[in-house]
Structure formats: C-alpha cells, structure tokens
Amino acid sequence: ELHLSKNKLKNTLHELTLSSMTNLSVLDISRNDLENIPHVVGYLPLLNRIVLDGNPLRMIRSSIKYKANGSIETGALVKSLRNKGDAPSGPGYYGSAYEGAISESDAATPQSLVQARGIVRDACSGLDNTLKTSGQGISGKLIWTELINELHNEIKKQDGEVVTYGSLVKTWKFSNGKISSFGDEWVEALPNITTLEATRNMISEIPSSFSKLSLKTFEFGRNRLSSIVLRDTICVPKSMLASSLVNLDLSTNSIEWIPGSLFDLSSLVSLNLSHNQIKTLDWIVDDETGEGRGWKHGLVSLEYLNLSNNSISDLGYLPLALSGCKRLRTLLLNNNAIYDIPLEIGLLEQLTSIDLLGNSQRQIRVRVLTQSCGNILQYLRDRMTPEELQEAKENHREIQMDLEEDGDDSDDEATESRAGDDSKAETEIKEAEVGDNKSASTSLERHVEKTIDKEEEMPASDIISDLQQNIVQLSAELDNMSISQAKRFALKKQLAMERSKLLREGRKLKQ
C-alpha cells in the first residue's frame, strides 16, 4: 500500500516510480494538489483501491465515477487510464501478462481479444471480483476462446503466490442473452466462483462437472432447465455443490417434477421453483431405477420456499414434511391447482408469511386467505377436530424424532466399521432403502432389521413369493383412504423397499 495523503503533491505523480510498484493494491493520494494521474496506474495488476478526494484532477475528472457510499469506482477509473496509453515494457504489468498492451489503436490485435482482456481486468481489479459477460450478443453455446485463455493466464499475488486470473473471480454474470449451454471449460477456468447469475437466457444444458463448484448462490430463472438436468448436474449427492448451495432460483424453467436428490442440498436456505410445470408433490419411487421424486423430509435449513404458479394439485407429504423445517418463514403456494388445502398446514407455526390464493379450492373463502399469516394458520387449526389435531401433532413429533435419529445415525456410520456378514447385511439394507434416504420411520427400520436374517436363510424362490405377497398386502393397505399421512408415508416407503428387493432377488435367481 502507498499512502501519500496531505503531502502538497502538485500536477501529477512520477510515472517511472509508479511503474515499479507492480504489487501495489491501495493508492491513497487524497488531499493534495494533483491535476492528473499517470496512465501506468491502470496497468498495475493488483491495484483495487484508489483514494483521490481533495484533489482538483482537472485532466481526468470526467473519468471518475463514484459509488453510493462515496468511494471511487476503481474499475472504471483504471479502465479509462488504460485507454490513454500502452502498458509499460517489462514483466509484471497488466499489459505484459497479456503479451502486449491493450490499445484500441493496435490493429493487429483482434477486437474479441481486446474485449476479453478488458473484461478479465475489470473483474480482477474490482472489490467484488465479478466477471460480467452479459450483453455480448452470443447465441447458442457459450464459446469464447479468447476469454477462456485470459482467465487461465497467471498473476503473482502480493504474498508471492502465483494464481490464475480466473481463480480470483467470485461472481459470474451472463444474464439477458440467448445462450443455450456452456461447457466444462468454464468450470475449469472459474474454479472459485460462489455466485452464478444467468437469468433470462435459453439454457437447457449444464456441464457435467458443474457439481464440483462450491456455489452459494445459483440464479437461473427464465431458462429451459428440465427436471433431468436438475437431478443430474445440480442435485448431485455428496458433491461440493450439494453441501455449499444456499440460494437456488430456478423459477420459470421447464421443471415437471422434483428429484429426490434435491434433499441432499444440506445447506439450502432459499428455494424458488415458481412458474414451472410441476403437477404433484406426491412422493413416488421408480420401480426400475429406484429413484424417488416428489417432496419428502429434509432441507432443515430452509427459510424460503416458493412453489407458486405451477400446476400442483397434490401436495403429498409437504405439510407434514415441512414440520421438520423449523427455520422456514415463507411458504408460497399461490396460483396452483390445489383443490383441497390440508388443514395440517395450520401447524406450521414457524411461518411468518404464507400465500394460498389462486387455487382451485372452495372450502376457504378469499377473505380468510388475504389475512395475516398468523390468522390463516389459526383458521386452519380451528377447523380440525380435537382428534385430527392430536394426530397431526403426534405426526410432527415423530418426524422431528426421525430427523434427530437420522443425524445420530449419520454420525455413527462415519465412525463404525463392521466386518463379515454384519457389514454385508448393513449394505443390503441401505440398498433396499431406495424410496427415501434419511426419512424412514423408526418402526419401519425395526421391521427391516427383524426380517433380514429370515430372508437370508430362505431359498430365493420362497423369498420372491413372500415379497410378492407383501407387495399385494401393502398395496391393499394403501387403498384405505382413512389412514393418516404418516402411516401412508411409511407404507409407501416399505412398498418401495419390497419392490426393490423383489427386483434384486429376481436378478439373483436368473444368475
């Protein structure tokens, strides 16, 4: 840092002296009598703050822009200074790092390369380290070789560490375009971004390596992402993205169902899936793949949930599952196709904002739904019989206990190591639990533990026969409309497990 305030400096600074300060990050020349600043200041690669107040600066006054807090827009100023001259010769300067000065008069340099250099320089010189590629007129796949190459160029930091320019970028913005996809090369070039904004594009594909990023904010509203893309590239279990993502905005896309792996986003605080094509939240399991979809327990850090403006007619276990989201404050379900609003929503007393307007239901008048959140929840609770209220509260307590036990089980699994048949049995249990990771009822788990030894002793043909009978019995129980949501949830999970075991045993028999 160089602090020269209140030194009665006149006219301008010594250009050769400044050109030797390639590691300078802060330049404070306030309260002097300077009229100009040498253009070499624009080529100091680490400079991110300039303090100029209290100087006449007659020669560059039009180039100075101010932020709302009164400080100088450093990025805009250094860009203007670069336009006044070429980079100094020798290593360590912004110009030399790019194999020559950035000069608009240099006819030998392609305009796309000049533009790429300016974008990268602005991104790395600002305090927010934001790469802005919006408004470039690119259509189709985002291909910009010059910009990728510039991001891979190296720079020596003040502490001596050599890094790439791309590794310094924290935010990437490329909204308002006609981009349909971007490749793995962007993930490689921008390994440390924590925020990605790409709203109002036509993106339908995301690179396979995307889950390696440690994003906290992912804003992809008004694109064309499908449920399959969401499952395969964003909601990847045990990935860096799954553990780091805090804010996820996928509003106005082409999402038709919610993948079960969404509930592996353990840090998620805000989720916006509004203006999509979701029709049901009922939890179902694919018999062939064992993959679940719909809504289940989890997302315990969630504070904001927006499912408005879809075509949801069945909320499934959403009202029950959200009882485990103790931090949830906002729930938006307006403008859907909900015919029967579950009264259990009234027990979500942690909510401070709720919107149920614009649905197909007729049992609750509009004047009730336009009242405060507290009044709406109280109205829903008051419509429940004492027996229904008691049962719902018990279900909520059971879910909370399950979530706590799931946390304990996760800790135990990280430290335990079993050998021989015990380890094999534990693995088979986990493989059987295809319908709902981390949300099984305790009674169902005990049932599985009691029956596994018996199944191992039986011939394969007998096991298949028993499994088929169990599936028929469970299906019949599910047809009973009077059972509670918690009971129905447990039965569906057990049915999914039995079907999964049937498929596995069938494959064994064929072998």
ROKOLFI-902975 format. One record per residue (C-alpha): residue in three letters; chain; z, y, x. Coordinates in Angstrom, 2 decimals. Example, Ala and Ser with C-alpha at 12.3 -4.5 7.8 and 13.67 -1.06 7.14 Angstrom:
(site ALA A (7.80 -4.50 12.30))
(site SER A (7.14 -1.06 13.67))
//
This chain:
(site GLU A (0.00 0.00 0.00))
(site LEU A (-0.71 3.56 1.10))
(site HIS A (1.43 6.40 -0.30))
(site LEU A (0.25 9.93 0.63))
(site SER A (1.58 11.99 -2.28))
(site LYS A (2.78 15.59 -1.70))
(site ASN A (1.14 15.97 1.74))
(site LYS A (-1.09 19.02 1.12))
(site LEU A (-4.24 16.99 1.87))
(site LYS A (-7.42 19.00 1.30))
(site ASN A (-11.04 18.30 0.37))
(site THR A (-11.30 14.55 0.93))
(site LEU A (-9.85 11.59 2.83))
(site HIS A (-11.05 10.27 6.18))
(site GLU A (-13.77 7.75 5.41))
(site LEU A (-13.53 5.69 8.63))
(site THR A (-9.78 5.35 8.28))
(site LEU A (-10.03 4.13 4.70))
(site SER A (-12.84 1.73 5.54))
(site SER A (-10.49 -0.16 7.86))
(site MET A (-7.96 -0.84 5.09))
(site THR A (-9.59 -3.92 3.54))
(site ASN A (-6.21 -5.30 2.41))
(site LEU A (-5.19 -2.13 0.57))
(site SER A (-4.02 -2.79 -3.01))
(site VAL A (-2.39 0.54 -4.01))
(site LEU A (-3.56 4.03 -3.08))
(site ASP A (-1.26 6.91 -4.08))
(site ILE A (-2.73 10.33 -3.21))
(site SER A (-1.15 12.30 -6.06))
(site ARG A (-0.12 15.96 -5.83))
(site ASN A (-2.45 17.06 -3.05))
(site ASP A (-5.47 19.39 -2.98))
(site LEU A (-8.26 16.79 -2.88))
(site GLU A (-11.65 17.51 -4.41))
(site ASN A (-13.32 14.14 -3.71))
(site ILE A (-12.71 10.54 -2.68))
(site PRO A (-14.96 8.69 -0.19))
(site HIS A (-17.21 6.12 -1.85))
(site VAL A (-15.93 3.42 0.55))
(site VAL A (-12.81 3.23 -1.63))
(site GLY A (-14.98 1.44 -4.20))
(site TYR A (-15.62 -1.38 -1.71))
(site LEU A (-12.00 -2.17 -0.79))
(site PRO A (-11.79 -5.70 -2.25))
(site LEU A (-8.08 -5.82 -3.18))
(site LEU A (-7.61 -2.29 -4.49))
(site ASN A (-6.26 -2.47 -8.05))
(site ARG A (-4.38 0.81 -8.49))
(site ILE A (-5.20 4.43 -7.67))
(site VAL A (-2.86 7.35 -8.42))
(site LEU A (-4.70 10.69 -8.49))
(site ASP A (-2.76 13.09 -10.72))
(site GLY A (-2.11 16.58 -9.36))
(site ASN A (-5.48 16.97 -7.56))
(site PRO A (-8.43 19.21 -8.56))
(site LEU A (-11.01 16.42 -7.89))
(site ARG A (-13.93 18.63 -8.81))
(site MET A (-16.52 16.24 -7.36))
(site ILE A (-15.50 13.11 -9.32))
(site ARG A (-13.76 14.50 -12.39))
(site SER A (-16.37 13.01 -14.76))
(site SER A (-15.82 9.54 -13.27))
(site ILE A (-12.10 9.46 -14.01))
(site LYS A (-11.08 7.67 -17.19))
(site TYR A (-7.52 7.34 -18.46))
(site LYS A (-5.70 4.57 -20.28))
(site ALA A (-3.45 5.14 -23.29))
(site ASN A (-0.37 5.22 -21.01))
(site GLY A (-1.89 7.99 -18.87))
(site SER A (-2.77 5.87 -15.84))
(site ILE A (-6.21 5.80 -14.21))
(site GLU A (-8.83 3.21 -15.25))
(site THR A (-9.17 1.87 -11.71))
(site GLY A (-12.05 -0.48 -12.52))
(site ALA A (-14.21 2.31 -13.95))
(site LEU A (-13.45 4.64 -11.04))
(site VAL A (-14.29 2.20 -8.23))
(site LYS A (-17.47 1.20 -10.03))
(site SER A (-18.51 4.85 -10.11))
(site LEU A (-17.68 5.25 -6.42))
(site ARG A (-19.84 2.24 -5.52))
(site ASN A (-22.80 3.89 -7.20))
(site LYS A (-22.50 6.81 -4.76))
(site GLY A (-23.28 4.76 -1.65))
(site ASP A (-23.66 1.39 0.03))
(site ALA A (-20.85 -0.79 1.35))
(site PRO A (-19.73 -0.31 4.96))
(site SER A (-21.11 -2.73 7.53))
(site GLY A (-18.91 -5.50 8.81))
(site PRO A (-16.78 -8.28 7.26))
(site GLY A (-14.10 -7.93 4.64))
(site TYR A (-15.72 -5.44 2.26))
(site TYR A (-16.82 -5.93 -1.30))
(site GLY A (-20.44 -5.48 -0.20))
(site SER A (-20.30 -7.79 2.81))
(site ALA A (-18.73 -10.57 0.75))
(site TYR A (-21.89 -10.49 -1.37))
(site GLU A (-24.26 -10.46 1.61))
(site GLY A (-25.18 -6.79 1.31))
(site ALA A (-24.24 -3.65 -0.54))
(site ILE A (-24.63 -3.30 -4.26))
(site SER A (-27.12 -0.49 -4.51))
(site GLU A (-29.16 0.22 -7.59))
(site SER A (-31.88 1.58 -5.32))
(site ASP A (-32.23 -1.71 -3.44))
(site ALA A (-35.45 -3.04 -4.93))
(site ALA A (-35.12 -6.34 -3.02))
(site THR A (-32.00 -7.33 -5.00))
(site PRO A (-32.69 -8.87 -8.44))
(site GLN A (-31.16 -6.94 -11.29))
(site SER A (-29.34 -10.06 -12.59))
(site LEU A (-27.61 -10.42 -9.20))
(site VAL A (-26.64 -6.76 -9.14))
(site GLN A (-25.24 -7.13 -12.64))
(site ALA A (-23.35 -10.30 -11.72))
(site ARG A (-21.77 -8.66 -8.70))
(site GLY A (-20.61 -5.71 -10.78))
(site ILE A (-19.09 -7.95 -13.47))
(site VAL A (-17.14 -10.00 -10.92))
(site ARG A (-15.97 -6.93 -9.01))
(site ASP A (-14.73 -5.29 -12.19))
(site ALA A (-12.92 -8.46 -13.22))
(site CYS A (-11.08 -8.81 -9.91))
(site SER A (-10.22 -5.13 -9.44))
(site GLY A (-8.59 -4.55 -12.82))
(site LEU A (-4.95 -5.20 -13.61))
(site ASP A (-5.77 -7.66 -16.42))
(site ASN A (-8.31 -9.71 -14.38))
(site THR A (-10.71 -10.03 -17.31))
(site LEU A (-14.25 -11.35 -16.88))
(site LYS A (-16.42 -9.68 -19.53))
(site THR A (-19.82 -11.25 -20.18))
(site SER A (-20.23 -10.13 -23.78))
(site GLY A (-23.35 -8.33 -24.93))
(site GLN A (-25.69 -9.75 -22.26))
(site GLY A (-28.35 -10.91 -24.75))
(site ILE A (-28.12 -14.56 -23.70))
(site SER A (-29.22 -17.15 -26.28))
(site GLY A (-28.72 -20.90 -26.25))
(site LYS A (-26.75 -22.49 -23.42))
(site LEU A (-24.88 -20.02 -21.20))
(site ILE A (-26.70 -20.30 -17.87))
(site TRP A (-26.17 -17.56 -15.31))
(site THR A (-26.54 -18.97 -11.80))
(site GLU A (-26.02 -15.64 -10.04))
(site LEU A (-22.70 -15.05 -11.77))
(site ILE A (-21.51 -18.59 -11.06))
(site ASN A (-22.33 -18.15 -7.37))
(site GLU A (-20.47 -14.84 -7.22))
(site LEU A (-17.40 -16.45 -8.78))
(site HIS A (-17.44 -19.09 -6.02))
(site ASN A (-17.54 -16.50 -3.22))
(site GLU A (-14.31 -16.34 -1.24))
(site ILE A (-11.92 -13.49 -0.58))
(site LYS A (-8.88 -13.18 1.68))
(site LYS A (-5.76 -12.05 -0.15))
(site GLN A (-3.11 -9.77 1.31))
(site ASP A (-0.92 -12.72 2.26))
(site GLY A (-3.78 -14.31 4.19))
(site GLU A (-4.67 -16.94 1.59))
(site VAL A (-8.39 -17.49 1.05))
(site VAL A (-9.37 -17.92 -2.61))
(site THR A (-12.48 -17.63 -4.74))
(site TYR A (-13.12 -14.63 -6.94))
(site GLY A (-13.24 -16.94 -9.95))
(site SER A (-9.70 -18.19 -9.29))
(site LEU A (-8.41 -14.63 -9.73))
(site VAL A (-9.78 -14.33 -13.26))
(site LYS A (-7.18 -14.82 -16.01))
(site THR A (-9.18 -13.90 -19.12))
(site TRP A (-12.80 -14.65 -20.02))
(site LYS A (-14.52 -12.85 -22.89))
(site PHE A (-18.04 -13.54 -24.14))
(site SER A (-17.94 -12.72 -27.85))
(site ASN A (-20.68 -11.35 -30.12))
(site GLY A (-23.71 -13.27 -28.90))
(site LYS A (-25.99 -16.20 -29.66))
(site ILE A (-24.56 -18.68 -27.18))
(site SER A (-24.64 -22.31 -28.35))
(site SER A (-22.84 -24.00 -25.43))
(site PHE A (-21.60 -23.63 -21.87))
(site GLY A (-21.35 -26.24 -19.13))
(site ASP A (-18.74 -27.74 -16.81))
(site GLU A (-19.77 -25.32 -14.05))
(site TRP A (-17.92 -22.53 -15.86))
(site VAL A (-14.72 -24.58 -15.99))
(site GLU A (-15.04 -25.23 -12.26))
(site ALA A (-15.74 -21.57 -11.47))
(site LEU A (-12.83 -20.26 -13.60))
(site PRO A (-10.02 -22.77 -12.99))
(site ASN A (-7.09 -20.44 -13.70))
(site ILE A (-8.03 -18.68 -16.93))
(site THR A (-5.29 -18.59 -19.55))
(site THR A (-7.22 -16.78 -22.30))
(site LEU A (-10.72 -17.51 -23.60))
(site GLU A (-12.32 -15.36 -26.30))
(site ALA A (-15.76 -16.38 -27.56))
(site THR A (-15.79 -15.33 -31.20))
(site ARG A (-18.98 -14.64 -33.18))
(site ASN A (-21.36 -16.95 -31.34))
(site MET A (-23.20 -20.15 -32.28))
(site ILE A (-21.23 -22.54 -30.07))
(site SER A (-21.35 -26.16 -31.19))
(site GLU A (-20.58 -27.89 -27.88))
(site ILE A (-17.75 -27.59 -25.33))
(site PRO A (-17.88 -29.11 -21.82))
(site SER A (-16.16 -32.44 -21.29))
(site SER A (-13.93 -31.03 -18.53))
(site PHE A (-12.60 -28.29 -20.78))
(site SER A (-9.24 -30.03 -21.30))
(site LYS A (-8.47 -29.58 -17.58))
(site LEU A (-7.85 -25.87 -18.15))
(site SER A (-4.32 -24.55 -18.72))
(site LEU A (-5.31 -22.18 -21.52))
(site LYS A (-2.63 -20.47 -23.58))
(site THR A (-4.95 -18.63 -25.98))
(site PHE A (-8.23 -20.05 -27.30))
(site GLU A (-10.09 -17.81 -29.76))
(site PHE A (-13.30 -19.42 -31.04))
(site GLY A (-13.60 -18.02 -34.53))
(site ARG A (-17.06 -17.74 -36.16))
(site ASN A (-18.79 -20.54 -34.27))
(site ARG A (-20.09 -24.01 -35.17))
(site LEU A (-17.49 -26.39 -33.75))
(site SER A (-17.09 -29.71 -35.59))
(site SER A (-14.09 -31.97 -36.04))
(site ILE A (-15.51 -34.37 -33.46))
(site VAL A (-15.77 -31.62 -30.83))
(site LEU A (-12.22 -30.54 -31.66))
(site ARG A (-11.00 -34.10 -31.17))
(site ASP A (-12.94 -34.93 -28.01))
(site THR A (-12.68 -31.71 -25.99))
(site ILE A (-9.69 -29.69 -27.21))
(site CYS A (-7.14 -32.12 -28.65))
(site VAL A (-7.10 -34.48 -25.67))
(site PRO A (-3.72 -36.25 -25.37))
(site LYS A (-1.76 -35.78 -22.13))
(site SER A (-4.24 -33.18 -20.84))
(site MET A (-3.40 -29.83 -19.27))
(site LEU A (-4.82 -28.07 -22.30))
(site ALA A (-2.72 -30.12 -24.74))
(site SER A (0.51 -29.13 -23.01))
(site SER A (-0.32 -25.45 -22.41))
(site LEU A (-2.15 -24.23 -25.54))
(site VAL A (-0.07 -21.74 -27.55))
(site ASN A (-2.58 -19.92 -29.78))
(site LEU A (-5.57 -21.72 -31.30))
(site ASP A (-8.05 -19.87 -33.54))
(site LEU A (-10.90 -22.00 -34.88))
(site SER A (-11.48 -20.07 -38.09))
(site THR A (-14.98 -20.04 -39.62))
(site ASN A (-16.35 -23.12 -37.89))
(site SER A (-17.63 -26.47 -39.22))
(site ILE A (-14.39 -28.45 -39.19))
(site GLU A (-14.24 -31.02 -42.02))
(site TRP A (-11.10 -32.96 -41.10))
(site ILE A (-8.10 -32.59 -38.80))
(site PRO A (-7.94 -35.12 -35.94))
(site GLY A (-4.62 -36.85 -35.38))
(site SER A (-4.69 -35.82 -31.72))
(site LEU A (-4.14 -32.21 -32.84))
(site PHE A (-0.45 -33.09 -33.00))
(site ASP A (-0.44 -33.71 -29.24))
(site LEU A (-0.64 -29.92 -28.72))
(site SER A (3.07 -29.78 -27.99))
(site SER A (3.33 -26.02 -27.27))
(site LEU A (1.23 -24.76 -30.18))
(site VAL A (2.74 -21.69 -31.87))
(site SER A (-0.20 -20.29 -33.87))
(site LEU A (-2.91 -22.35 -35.59))
(site ASN A (-5.78 -20.79 -37.58))
(site LEU A (-8.17 -23.22 -39.30))
(site SER A (-9.14 -20.91 -42.14))
(site HIS A (-12.71 -20.64 -43.50))
(site ASN A (-13.69 -24.19 -42.59))
(site GLN A (-14.76 -27.18 -44.69))
(site ILE A (-11.52 -29.19 -44.82))
(site LYS A (-11.16 -31.07 -48.11))
(site THR A (-7.99 -33.12 -47.69))
(site LEU A (-4.90 -33.29 -45.51))
(site ASP A (-4.02 -36.81 -46.61))
(site TRP A (-3.21 -38.97 -43.60))
(site ILE A (-5.63 -41.88 -43.19))
(site VAL A (-6.42 -44.30 -40.37))
(site ASP A (-9.86 -45.62 -39.48))
(site ASP A (-9.76 -49.44 -39.60))
(site GLU A (-12.35 -49.81 -36.84))
(site THR A (-11.20 -47.23 -34.30))
(site GLY A (-7.54 -46.96 -35.24))
(site GLU A (-7.81 -43.15 -35.17))
(site GLY A (-5.80 -41.09 -37.61))
(site ARG A (-6.83 -37.91 -39.35))
(site GLY A (-5.09 -35.53 -41.72))
(site TRP A (-1.64 -33.99 -41.42))
(site LYS A (1.48 -35.69 -40.07))
(site HIS A (4.77 -34.86 -38.42))
(site GLY A (4.77 -32.84 -35.21))
(site LEU A (3.90 -29.35 -33.90))
(site VAL A (7.61 -28.50 -33.85))
(site SER A (6.94 -25.15 -32.08))
(site LEU A (4.56 -23.92 -34.80))
(site GLU A (5.28 -20.45 -36.21))
(site TYR A (1.99 -19.53 -37.90))
(site LEU A (-0.28 -21.86 -39.91))
(site ASN A (-3.42 -20.61 -41.67))
(site LEU A (-5.36 -23.16 -43.74))
(site SER A (-6.74 -20.65 -46.23))
(site ASN A (-10.32 -20.54 -47.55))
(site ASN A (-11.10 -24.22 -47.19))
(site SER A (-11.71 -26.77 -49.96))
(site ILE A (-8.36 -28.55 -49.68))
(site SER A (-7.47 -30.44 -52.84))
(site ASP A (-4.84 -32.81 -51.41))
(site LEU A (-2.06 -31.51 -49.17))
(site GLY A (-0.98 -35.05 -48.31))
(site TYR A (2.32 -35.02 -46.43))
(site LEU A (2.04 -31.38 -45.34))
(site PRO A (5.03 -30.11 -47.40))
(site LEU A (7.18 -32.95 -46.11))
(site ALA A (5.96 -32.82 -42.51))
(site LEU A (6.47 -29.04 -42.21))
(site SER A (10.20 -29.54 -42.75))
(site GLY A (10.29 -30.52 -39.07))
(site CYS A (8.73 -27.18 -38.05))
(site LYS A (11.92 -25.13 -38.00))
(site ARG A (10.22 -22.12 -36.39))
(site LEU A (7.45 -21.87 -38.98))
(site ARG A (7.39 -18.41 -40.55))
(site THR A (3.91 -18.04 -42.09))
(site LEU A (2.06 -20.56 -44.28))
(site LEU A (-1.30 -19.57 -45.77))
(site LEU A (-2.89 -21.98 -48.27))
(site ASN A (-4.70 -19.45 -50.45))
(site ASN A (-8.27 -19.91 -51.75))
(site ASN A (-8.40 -23.68 -51.68))
(site ALA A (-8.84 -26.34 -54.40))
(site ILE A (-5.19 -27.31 -54.81))
(site TYR A (-4.71 -28.50 -58.39))
(site ASP A (-1.01 -29.38 -58.15))
(site ILE A (1.24 -27.30 -55.88))
(site PRO A (4.01 -29.60 -54.54))
(site LEU A (7.42 -28.33 -55.52))
(site GLU A (8.77 -29.62 -52.18))
(site ILE A (7.26 -26.52 -50.56))
(site GLY A (10.25 -24.68 -52.01))
(site LEU A (12.49 -26.41 -49.46))
(site LEU A (10.69 -24.76 -46.54))
(site GLU A (13.34 -22.06 -46.39))
(site GLN A (12.39 -21.10 -42.82))
(site LEU A (9.26 -19.36 -44.19))
(site THR A (9.11 -15.57 -44.42))
(site SER A (5.50 -15.38 -45.66))
(site ILE A (3.55 -17.70 -47.97))
(site ASP A (0.27 -17.36 -49.88))
(site LEU A (-0.75 -19.85 -52.58))
(site LEU A (-3.09 -17.63 -54.57))
(site GLY A (-6.70 -18.51 -55.41))
(site ASN A (-6.20 -22.24 -56.03))
(site SER A (-7.19 -24.47 -58.95))
(site GLN A (-3.60 -24.98 -60.13))
(site ARG A (-2.46 -23.74 -63.53))
(site GLN A (1.25 -24.59 -63.62))
(site ILE A (2.43 -21.47 -61.75))
(site ARG A (1.44 -18.04 -63.00))
(site VAL A (-0.18 -15.48 -60.75))
(site ARG A (2.66 -13.01 -61.28))
(site VAL A (5.00 -15.53 -59.65))
(site LEU A (2.73 -16.17 -56.69))
(site THR A (2.42 -12.44 -55.97))
(site GLN A (6.18 -12.07 -55.49))
(site SER A (8.06 -12.22 -52.21))
(site CYS A (8.17 -15.42 -50.19))
(site GLY A (11.86 -15.94 -51.00))
(site ASN A (11.24 -15.63 -54.73))
(site ILE A (8.30 -18.06 -54.65))
(site LEU A (10.32 -20.68 -52.77))
(site GLN A (13.26 -20.25 -55.14))
(site TYR A (10.96 -20.64 -58.16))
(site LEU A (9.58 -23.91 -56.79))
(site ARG A (13.07 -25.25 -56.11))
(site ASP A (14.29 -24.27 -59.57))
(site ARG A (11.51 -26.33 -61.18))
(site MET A (12.74 -29.51 -59.50))
(site THR A (15.20 -31.79 -61.29))
(site PRO A (18.52 -32.46 -59.52))
(site GLU A (17.30 -35.96 -58.67))
(site GLU A (13.99 -34.67 -57.24))
(site LEU A (15.80 -32.02 -55.24))
(site GLN A (18.24 -34.51 -53.79))
(site GLU A (15.48 -36.96 -52.88))
(site ALA A (13.42 -34.22 -51.22))
(site LYS A (16.40 -33.09 -49.14))
(site GLU A (17.03 -36.65 -48.03))
(site ASN A (13.39 -36.99 -47.03))
(site HIS A (13.64 -33.81 -44.99))
(site ARG A (16.76 -35.07 -43.23))
(site GLU A (15.02 -38.35 -42.48))
(site ILE A (12.07 -36.55 -40.91))
(site GLN A (14.38 -34.46 -38.74))
(site MET A (16.18 -37.60 -37.58))
(site ASP A (12.83 -39.25 -36.80))
(site LEU A (11.75 -36.27 -34.71))
(site GLU A (15.03 -36.32 -32.79))
(site GLU A (14.77 -40.06 -32.22))
(site ASP A (11.16 -39.63 -31.07))
(site GLY A (12.38 -37.19 -28.44))
(site ASP A (15.05 -39.64 -27.29))
(site ASP A (12.53 -42.47 -27.22))
(site SER A (10.17 -40.41 -25.06))
(site ASP A (12.95 -39.82 -22.54))
(site ASP A (13.83 -43.50 -22.49))
(site GLU A (10.22 -44.57 -21.99))
(site ALA A (9.93 -42.28 -18.99))
(site THR A (12.85 -43.98 -17.21))
(site GLU A (12.77 -47.60 -18.39))
(site SER A (10.82 -50.34 -16.65))
(site ARG A (10.64 -53.75 -18.23))
(site ALA A (9.14 -56.92 -16.79))
(site GLY A (7.51 -60.12 -18.07))
(site ASP A (7.31 -60.83 -21.79))
(site ASP A (9.53 -57.89 -22.77))
(site SER A (7.06 -55.41 -21.23))
(site LYS A (4.13 -57.18 -22.88))
(site ALA A (5.81 -57.10 -26.29))
(site GLU A (6.55 -53.39 -25.96))
(site THR A (2.91 -52.71 -25.08))
(site GLU A (1.67 -54.64 -28.12))
(site ILE A (3.98 -52.66 -30.38))
(site LYS A (2.58 -49.40 -29.05))
(site GLU A (-0.98 -50.62 -29.51))
(site ALA A (-0.18 -51.59 -33.08))
(site GLU A (1.12 -48.12 -33.89))
(site VAL A (-2.39 -46.69 -34.32))
(site GLY A (-1.74 -44.79 -37.50))
(site ASP A (0.89 -42.31 -36.41))
(site ASN A (2.10 -41.61 -32.89))
(site LYS A (5.72 -40.41 -32.82))
(site SER A (6.28 -40.24 -36.57))
(site ALA A (7.23 -43.72 -37.75))
(site SER A (10.28 -44.18 -39.91))
(site THR A (13.19 -45.98 -38.24))
(site SER A (13.27 -48.73 -40.85))
(site LEU A (9.61 -49.49 -40.21))
(site GLU A (10.21 -49.71 -36.45))
(site ARG A (13.04 -52.18 -37.00))
(site HIS A (10.75 -54.26 -39.21))
(site VAL A (8.16 -54.48 -36.42))
(site GLU A (10.80 -55.46 -33.84))
(site LYS A (12.10 -58.27 -36.05))
(site THR A (8.69 -59.79 -36.79))
(site ILE A (7.02 -59.66 -33.38))
(site ASP A (8.80 -62.72 -31.93))
(site LYS A (7.94 -64.74 -35.02))
(site GLU A (4.26 -63.81 -34.74))
(site GLU A (4.07 -64.86 -31.09))
(site GLU A (5.28 -68.37 -31.99))
(site MET A (2.78 -68.86 -34.85))
(site PRO A (-0.80 -70.16 -34.46))
(site ALA A (-3.48 -67.46 -34.61))
(site SER A (-4.87 -68.74 -37.92))
(site ASP A (-1.44 -68.58 -39.58))
(site ILE A (-0.84 -65.10 -38.23))
(site ILE A (-4.13 -63.90 -39.70))
(site SER A (-3.26 -65.45 -43.06))
(site ASP A (0.14 -63.74 -43.11))
(site LEU A (-1.38 -60.41 -42.10))
(site GLN A (-3.93 -60.63 -44.91))
(site GLN A (-1.17 -61.31 -47.44))
(site ASN A (0.87 -58.40 -46.09))
(site ILE A (-2.12 -56.09 -46.43))
(site VAL A (-2.66 -57.10 -50.05))
(site GLN A (1.03 -56.59 -50.84))
(site LEU A (1.22 -53.19 -49.14))
(site SER A (-1.95 -52.03 -50.91))
(site ALA A (-0.42 -53.02 -54.24))
(site GLU A (2.76 -51.08 -53.45))
(site LEU A (0.72 -48.00 -52.60))
(site ASP A (-0.87 -48.11 -56.04))
(site ASN A (2.55 -47.40 -57.55))
(site MET A (2.38 -43.67 -58.38))
(site SER A (6.15 -43.33 -58.81))
(site ILE A (7.12 -43.87 -55.16))
(site SER A (8.29 -40.90 -53.09))
(site GLN A (6.16 -39.19 -50.44))
(site ALA A (8.40 -40.50 -47.66))
(site LYS A (8.05 -44.08 -48.96))
(site ARG A (4.28 -43.68 -49.36))
(site PHE A (4.04 -42.33 -45.80))
(site ALA A (5.95 -45.34 -44.42))
(site LEU A (3.83 -47.79 -46.41))
(site LYS A (0.57 -46.24 -45.22))
(site LYS A (1.72 -46.42 -41.63))
(site GLN A (2.77 -50.04 -41.99))
(site LEU A (-0.56 -50.85 -43.66))
(site ALA A (-2.44 -49.27 -40.76))
(site MET A (-0.42 -51.30 -38.30))
(site GLU A (-1.06 -54.55 -40.15))
(site ARG A (-4.79 -53.87 -40.26))
(site SER A (-4.81 -53.09 -36.57))
(site LYS A (-3.02 -56.34 -35.77))
(site LEU A (-5.44 -58.23 -38.01))
(site LEU A (-8.39 -56.87 -36.03))
(site ARG A (-6.70 -57.78 -32.76))
(site GLU A (-5.85 -61.32 -33.87))
(site GLY A (-9.38 -61.79 -35.17))
(site ARG A (-10.79 -60.92 -31.76))
(site LYS A (-8.37 -63.34 -30.08))
(site LEU A (-9.42 -66.15 -32.43))
(site LYS A (-13.10 -65.59 -31.63))
(site GLN A (-12.39 -65.85 -27.92))
//
